[in-house]
Amino acid sequence: MTRDAVAAADTARVPTVIVDDVHIVYKVHGASAGKGSATSALSRLIARKRSPAITEVHAVRGISFTAYKGEAVGLIGSNGSGKSTMLAAIAGLLPTEKGGIYTNGQPSLLGVNAALMNELTGERNVVLGCLAMGMTPAEVRARYQEIVDFSGINDKGEFINLPMRTYSSGMSARLRFSIAAAKTHDVLLIDEALATGDQAFQKRSEDRIRELRQEAGTVFLVSHNNNSIRDTCERTIWIETGEMIMDGPTEEVVRAYEKGERP
Ligand SMILES: Nc1ncnc2c1ncn2[C@@H]1O[C@H](COP(=O)(O)OP(=O)(O)OP(=O)(O)O)[C@@H](O)[C@H]1O
C-alpha cells in the first residue's frame, strides 16, 4: 500500500475509545494501621485519634491507545497488572488521576460480578437485565427465549424458574453473559466472562463476540485464557505493573507474553 492509501484507510476507521496517558490511583484509607488492625482501630476510637494516612496504589501508569469500531482488543498481563482497572476506567467507573478517556457511545462492562438479584428467578433477572439495558418490554418478550437458550440454563432442568442463588457460579456467569450479549453494545467490556463457562458455552460466547464485532461495536476482553484471546481478538495489549508493554497483532503479543520476552 502507498503512504496515501495507508492514510486513507486510517481515516476510514472510526475511533470508539481513546485512552490518553491515563493514570489511575486507588486511595486506600487506613491501610497503614499497622499490627493488629482491629485492636489499633479500637484504641484509636477510644483515644479519638484521627484515622491513619491514606495509602495510594498507582494501578495504571500512563497508558495510551486508540480502539476502533469493529475491533476486538484483548488485554493480557500477570495478576495485579492493571487489566481490570483499565476496563473499569473505560466503563467510566473509576476516575483518572491524570490523562483522559474518551468514548464514542456507551460502554458496558460485563464482569463476572455484574449485579443480578440472587433472590429472583433467572426469568425475572433476564427481564430486569434487558429492561435495564434499555430494551422495551416488547423487545424483551421477543428476545427472551433466545437468551435462555443461549445461556443453556435449562439444559439440566427448569432452572430458569428457580432463584439465582440456586445456580452454580458458572451458571450465573453464563446467564449474565447471555443477557448482556443480547444487546448490541457500542463498546462491550468483558472481564474474564469466558473463563467460567464450559467448553460448549465458551465456543458459543466466542461466536457471539464475533457477531457483536460485526454489528460494529468494539469489544475489549480481559482474560488469562490465551486461547480465548487468540480466538476472539485480532489485537492485544499487554500490561505489566500498570504500564503498556506491547500493543499489536494478537499472535505476536501473546507469543511474546508466553515467552516472557519484552520488546
Ligand atoms: N479496589 C482497590 N483498591 C486498592 N487497590 C486495588 C483495588 N483494585 C485493584 N487494586 C490494585 O491495583 C493493581 C491492579 O489490579 P487489577 O485488579 O487491575 O489487576 P488485574 O491485572 O486485573 O489482575 P488479575 O489478573 O489478578 O485479575 C493491583 O496492585 C491491585 O492490588
The ligand as an ORCA input file, in Angstrom:
! r2SCAN-3c Opt
* xyz 0 1
  N     -10.212     -1.525     44.995
  C      -8.890     -1.460     45.050
  N      -8.272     -0.755     45.993
  C      -6.920     -0.667     46.061
  N      -6.096     -1.287     45.185
  C      -6.654     -2.012     44.220
  C      -8.076     -2.146     44.084
  N      -8.342     -2.941     43.000
  C      -7.142     -3.269     42.488
  N      -6.133     -2.733     43.209
  C      -4.684     -2.842     42.936
  O      -4.441     -2.328     41.639
  C      -3.493     -3.136     40.942
  C      -4.126     -3.633     39.644
  O      -5.188     -4.519     39.950
  P      -6.163     -5.116     38.829
  O      -7.293     -5.806     39.511
  O      -6.488     -4.051     37.854
  O      -5.211     -6.169     38.116
  P      -5.535     -7.314     37.062
  O      -4.464     -7.205     36.013
  O      -6.938     -7.243     36.598
  O      -5.283     -8.616     37.930
  P      -5.873    -10.119     37.846
  O      -5.280    -10.725     36.617
  O      -5.319    -10.743     39.081
  O      -7.355    -10.025     37.846
  C      -3.088     -4.230     41.912
  O      -1.896     -3.815     42.537
  C      -4.211     -4.270     42.913
  O      -3.718     -4.663     44.181
*
